[in-house]
Amino acid sequence: MRMMGAMVLFFLIGVQGLLAQVGGVTEKSQVVFQKDETGYVFLAPGIDLKAFDTVVIGPFSIEGLPDIGPGKKEEYREAYRSQLKSKLSAAGIFKEVTDDLSRASGPNSLIISGDFLALHPGSASARFWVGMGAGKAVVEIKTYVSSAEEKKILLAHHLRPTSGARGGLLGAGSGYEYLHKGVDRISTLCVEYIKRVYQTGQKELKK
């Protein structure tokens, strides 16, 4: 009887844990990324983005990143926010996409925010003379889509494109050109993932 009671309790705890995940998670630490064709992604169970009509592009943290030149970190951050806004608007899946934070409320609104984890132009001389990935430029961003009212993370996207031997994922160019390409690549794939979830709700991975 004790063993049966313990099994029932374990089952109930498991069910409660699953139900807590449905409709999103409350902490970034609860987000578990899985790899698919757009990068590393997360989708909470039971999510239907068609229930939302407004998307607000919110803040992105650049805290802790090394200095790469006066105003440069802010420049790339705002470029990413601007690209998310324009590309999501062009996708035509939401009624309104705005960066007006005063609109970040209500049951039909989503907030997109996140963190820049890496932003460095690398070393042109190391890329030229050493190669093999030395001196590579890198951009790394985690993007979270949350419900404005409940403040729950519904889906997330994570990508870290780099330069390196033969230009790596970002092609040829100077360090700062790499960063522009990296930000553009991440915004494109992030919007592709959001659009796919909106249209299909699929969580299946496309490798």
Secondary structure, DSSP 8 states (H G I E B T S, - for coil): -HHHHHHHHHHHHHHHHHHHHTT-BSSGGG---EEETTEEEEE-TT--GGG--EEEEEEEE-TT----STTHHHHHHHHHHHHHHHHHHHHT-SSEEE--GGG--STTEEEEEEEEEEEE---HHHHHHT-TTTT--EEEEEEEEEETTT--EEEEEEE--B--GGGGGG-SS-HHHHHHHHHHHHHHHHHHHHHHHHHH-------
